[in-house]
Amino acid sequence: MVTSEPSARYITNHLLRAALLGISDVLGDEALRRVLRAAGLEQVGLPPDDDRPSITYAAYARLDAAIHQLYGPRAKAILRHIGAATFHRSLRDQTLLLRLLTHSVKMLPERRRVRLLLEQTARGLVEQTVPPQEAWVEEDGDTLALCLRPCGLCTGRQSDEPLGHFLVGAVQAAIQWALGRRVEVVETQCMAMGHDHGRVEVRLKTSSS
């Protein structure tokens, strides 16, 4: 369901569907309904799996904020689990897996595998936002970073700490799937904190428990 707002940015039905199914996978259907009510999105149902515009960035940010409101200190971990669940569901649905296997991801050196996954994620962020947002990958020594601007999760929000736990969880799960081990994934810049763009770093030399 598209919210009519002048000059608004939107996420697609595909991205909203993935987020709602991820919430349901981790918290259950009743909790999903509570989250939608808390976000003022009771009218939003599970959309079709297509690339048409769905809800605005502002509404998407309220969905994330509602989880913080309902779950307090547990929200960060829950959102990371939801991000991971969203990635693993995409593997089960094979849409992401088939695209990745085309490049024989697991036959590549580790650094190249990570770069490819981050580039794929950046491409997905561009394709699943209307109008397309900016998303790109940077490298600095043993660190690779996914960068994005603007950020749907940050729209209309201010924070003293990063808010992109959902994205961090999805990236963490993707990297662990590709490498067979965990590495540190950290959000170092967040637009809700006043930064110019969001930045999620993958630190290849650092293990994450």
C-alpha positions, -999 to +999 in steps of 0.1 A: +000+000+000+016+033-011+014+062+013+008+094-006+035+119+005+050+146-018+086+140-028+086+108-006+109+079-010+095+044-010+107+008-004+093-018-028+068-045-020+097-070-022+117-053+006+086-048+028+076-084+023+111-096+033+111-074+064+076-086+076+084-123+070+117-118+089+098-103+118+073-132+117+101-158+115+118-144+146+090-131+168+058-149+155+027-136+138+011-122+169+042-101+176+042-090+140+007-076+145+018-058+177+047-043+159+025-031+130+000-016+155+028+002+174+041+016+141+007+028+130+007+004+101-022-018+110-036-015+075-004-030+060-007-066+050+018-090+034+024-074+000+030-093-033+066-102-041+072-075-068+092-043-073+063-018-071+066+010-045+051+000-012+055+021+020+075+053+025+109+054+041+092+072+070+068+044+075+096+018+072+115+037+099+085+036+122+084-002+118+120-004+130+113+021+158+083+001+170+106-029+177+128-006+198+098+006+216+083-028+223+115-047+231+138-021+247+173-033+254+166-066+235+157-048+203+192-046+189+198-084+191+162-090+179+167-068+148+200-085+140+182-119+142+155-105+119+181-094+094+198-128+095+164-145+091+157-124+061+189-135+045+184-172+052+148-170+039+162-155+006+184-186+004+155-209+010+135-191-017+166-195-040+163-161-056+195-148-040+212-182-041+208-187-078+223-152-085+252-159-062+259-193-075+262-179-110+295-164-098+306-195-080+309-175-048+324-202-026+352-209-051+366-174-048+392-161-024+376-148+009+381-111+001+365-114-033+336-134-018+329-106+007+333-079-019+308-098-042+283-102-014+285-065-004+281-055-041+251-077-044+236-062-013+243-027-025+226-035-059+196-049-040+193-017-020+194+004-052+168-018-069+144-021-040+140+017-033+120+042-053+136+065-064+169+044-062+191+053-032+228+054-034+247+023-023+283+014-028+313-006-015+346+007-002+378-010+008+404+000+033+431-025+042+414-055+058+381-037+060+353-037+034+324-014+039+288-012+026+277+024+023+243+039+016+225+072+013+198+080+023+188+054+048+152+042+051+157+031+087+170+065+097+143+087+081+128+111+107+149+097+135+178+110+157+200+087+177+232+088+198+241+053+184+237+035+151+203+021+142+211-002+113+209-035+133+187-051+107+212-045+080+241-056+102+224-089+109+217-095+073+253-087+063+267-108+092+246-138+081+256-135+044+293-133+053+291-163+076+274-182+049+300-173+023+331-178+045+320-206+068+331-184+098+320-153+116+338-120+113+332-087+129+305-066+112+300-031+127+280-001+118+304+028+121+283+057+106+246+063+108+225+091+093+204+092+124+235+103+142+242+131+118+266+113+094+265+120+057+258+083+049+254+050+066+285+027+067+286-010+077+321-025+080+332-061+075+365-066+093+381-097+078+409-101+104+386-100+134+365-129+145+331-124+160+316-148+186 
